[in-house]
Amino acid sequence: MDEMRDRCVVITGASSGIGKAISACFAREGAHLCLGSRPEEAADLTAWAQELERTHAIRTWTFPVDLALPDGPERFHAAVRGIGRPVDVFVNNAGVLWYGSFAALSLEKQVETVQVNVLAHMKLMHLFLADMRERRSGRIWNVSSVSAFQPSCHHAVYGATKAFVQSLSEAVHEELRGTGVTVSTLNPSYTDTAMIHGEGFPRRLWWFDVSGVRTAEETARIGYRAFKRGKGLCITGWQNRLIHTLLLRLTPRKLMAAISYWVLQAKPSPRD
Ligand SMILES: NC(=O)c1ccc[n+]([C@@H]2O[C@H](COP(=O)([O-])OP(=O)(O)OC[C@H]3O[C@@H](n4cnc5c(N)ncnc54)[C@H](OP(=O)(O)O)[C@@H]3O)[C@@H](O)[C@H]2O)c1
C-alpha cells in the first residue's frame, strides 16, 4: 500500500507533536484523516483539521476522546466506524510520559501511563485489526520508542509500556502473515514535543548529547519514509540505530540499567 491518495487514515494524538506532524505527511499525499486528541484539545484539533482540509483538499473528521477512560478506546473506534469509511491505516500514536523515579512519582500518573500507552494502545490495535482482517487489507503503525529496547531509568513505567508495544507489534505482525494486514513500529529517540517539556522533565539530559533531539517534523518525515517503504521497524537517526540494535546486544543487561540511570539524568546547564 504505497499510494495514499483517498485512503482513510486514523491517527490518535494528532493534536500535537509527532502525531500532528505525521498527519501532515499523510495529508500532503491526499489521504483523508480521522484525527484524535483528548477532549481538552478539541478546539485545537478542529483548527488543525480545517487547516489540513484547506491546504490539501482532503476530508477530515475529529474525535476528541479521552483514551485513558476505561471505555475510551471503544468509544473512539465506534465513532470512527460511524463515518462509514473503511480504515486503511491506523496510526496508534497517543502517549504520555512522566519523568521521575518510580518510587517518587504518584501511582495515579503511573496508572495513566499504563492506561494510555498499554491498555488503550492494545485495545485500539485489536479493534481496528478486526475490521482490517475482515477486508484482508490494512496497516497498523504503532508509535513505540527507542525506550522499548532497554530499561529506561527515570521514566521506568514509560519504558516498560514501550517494551510492551514493541513485543506486541512484532508478535502480531508475524501472526498476521498472509492476511493482507501488517503491523510496524516507529521508534523515535528524543523529539522536541510537549512530552519532553512536561512537569518534572529536565531541561537537558546527558543522553541528548548522544542521540540528538529531533523536531517532530523530522521524526515524522523519517518515520513516514520508512512506513511507505514497508519497513517493520524504524529507529530514527544512525547513532540510535547503532546503539539500539547493535551495541545494546553486546552490553550485559545489568550494565544497561546502570548506563540508562546515568545518561537519562538531568545535565546541569551552564546557568544552573
Ligand atoms: N517526544 C519524544 O521524545 C518521543 C520519543 C519516542 C517516542 N515518542 C512517542 O511519540 C508519541 C507521540 O508523543 P509526542 O512526543 O508527540 O508527545 P505530545 O506532543 O505530548 O503528544 C501526545 C499526544 O497524545 C495525546 N494523548 C495523550 N493522552 C491522551 C489521552 N488520555 N486520550 C487521548 N489522547 C491523548 C495528546 O493529546 P492532547 O494534545 O489532547 O493532550 C497528544 O496529541 C507517543 O506515543 C510517545 O510515546 C515520543
The ligand as a Tripos MOL2 file, in Angstrom:
@<TRIPOS>MOLECULE
LIG
   48    52     1     0     0
SMALL
NO_CHARGES

@<TRIPOS>ATOM
      1 N1          8.8200   13.1300   22.2270 N.am      1 LIG1
      2 C1          9.6690   12.1200   22.3410 C.2       1 LIG1
      3 O1         10.8420   12.3010   22.7240 O.2       1 LIG1
      4 C2          9.2360   10.7270   21.9500 C.ar      1 LIG1
      5 C3         10.2280    9.7560   21.7710 C.ar      1 LIG1
      6 C4          9.8370    8.4540   21.4460 C.ar      1 LIG1
      7 C5          8.5090    8.1480   21.2780 C.ar      1 LIG1
      8 N2          7.5560    9.1020   21.4530 N.ar      1 LIG1
      9 C6          6.1410    8.7120   21.2960 C.3       1 LIG1
     10 O2          5.5110    9.5150   20.3180 O.3       1 LIG1
     11 C7          4.0990    9.5550   20.5750 C.3       1 LIG1
     12 C8          3.6280   10.9910   20.4910 C.3       1 LIG1
     13 O3          4.2420   11.7500   21.5300 O.3       1 LIG1
     14 P1          4.7390   13.2520   21.3210 P.3       1 LIG1
     15 O4          6.1770   13.2870   21.6080 O.co2     1 LIG1
     16 O5          4.2430   13.7850   20.0380 O.co2     1 LIG1
     17 O6          4.0270   13.9550   22.5740 O.3       1 LIG1
     18 P2          2.8510   15.0110   22.6750 P.3       1 LIG1
     19 O7          3.1330   16.2090   21.8240 O.co2     1 LIG1
     20 O8          2.6340   15.1930   24.1260 O.co2     1 LIG1
     21 O9          1.6240   14.2530   22.0130 O.3       1 LIG1
     22 C9          0.9350   13.2400   22.6700 C.3       1 LIG1
     23 C10        -0.4030   13.1010   22.0150 C.3       1 LIG1
     24 O10        -1.1220   12.0570   22.6940 O.3       1 LIG1
     25 C11        -2.3960   12.5580   23.0550 C.3       1 LIG1
     26 N3         -2.9020   11.9830   24.2870 N.ar      1 LIG1
     27 C12        -2.2670   11.8940   25.4870 C.ar      1 LIG1
     28 N4         -3.0750   11.3780   26.4130 N.ar      1 LIG1
     29 C13        -4.2600   11.1220   25.7940 C.ar      1 LIG1
     30 C14        -5.4980   10.6030   26.2310 C.ar      1 LIG1
     31 N5         -5.7160   10.2510   27.5000 N.pl3     1 LIG1
     32 N6         -6.5160   10.4980   25.3230 N.ar      1 LIG1
     33 C15        -6.3350   10.8820   24.0290 C.ar      1 LIG1
     34 N7         -5.1780   11.3850   23.5560 N.ar      1 LIG1
     35 C16        -4.1520   11.5050   24.4420 C.ar      1 LIG1
     36 C17        -2.1920   14.0410   23.2440 C.3       1 LIG1
     37 O11        -3.4360   14.7100   23.1450 O.3       1 LIG1
     38 P3         -3.6070   16.1980   23.7700 P.3       1 LIG1
     39 O12        -2.8440   17.1190   22.8450 O.co2     1 LIG1
     40 O13        -5.0440   16.3780   23.7200 O.co2     1 LIG1
     41 O14        -3.0070   16.1570   25.1410 O.co2     1 LIG1
     42 C18        -1.2240   14.3610   22.1190 C.3       1 LIG1
     43 O15        -1.9240   14.6000   20.9280 O.3       1 LIG1
     44 C19         3.9060    8.9150   21.9450 C.3       1 LIG1
     45 O16         3.4470    7.5910   21.8000 O.3       1 LIG1
     46 C20         5.3100    8.9220   22.5370 C.3       1 LIG1
     47 O17         5.4990    7.9080   23.4840 O.3       1 LIG1
     48 C21         7.8990   10.3810   21.7820 C.ar      1 LIG1
@<TRIPOS>BOND
     1     1     2 1
     2     2     3 2
     3     2     4 1
     4     4     5 ar
     5     4    48 ar
     6     5     6 ar
     7     6     7 ar
     8     7     8 ar
     9     8     9 1
    10     8    48 ar
    11     9    10 1
    12     9    46 1
    13    10    11 1
    14    11    12 1
    15    11    44 1
    16    12    13 1
    17    13    14 1
    18    14    15 2
    19    14    16 1
    20    14    17 1
    21    17    18 1
    22    18    19 2
    23    18    20 1
    24    18    21 1
    25    21    22 1
    26    22    23 1
    27    23    24 1
    28    23    42 1
    29    24    25 1
    30    25    26 1
    31    25    36 1
    32    26    27 ar
    33    26    35 ar
    34    27    28 ar
    35    28    29 ar
    36    29    30 ar
    37    29    35 ar
    38    30    31 1
    39    30    32 ar
    40    32    33 ar
    41    33    34 ar
    42    34    35 ar
    43    36    37 1
    44    36    42 1
    45    37    38 1
    46    38    39 2
    47    38    40 1
    48    38    41 1
    49    42    43 1
    50    44    45 1
    51    44    46 1
    52    46    47 1
@<TRIPOS>SUBSTRUCTURE
     1 LIG1         1 GROUP 0 **** ****
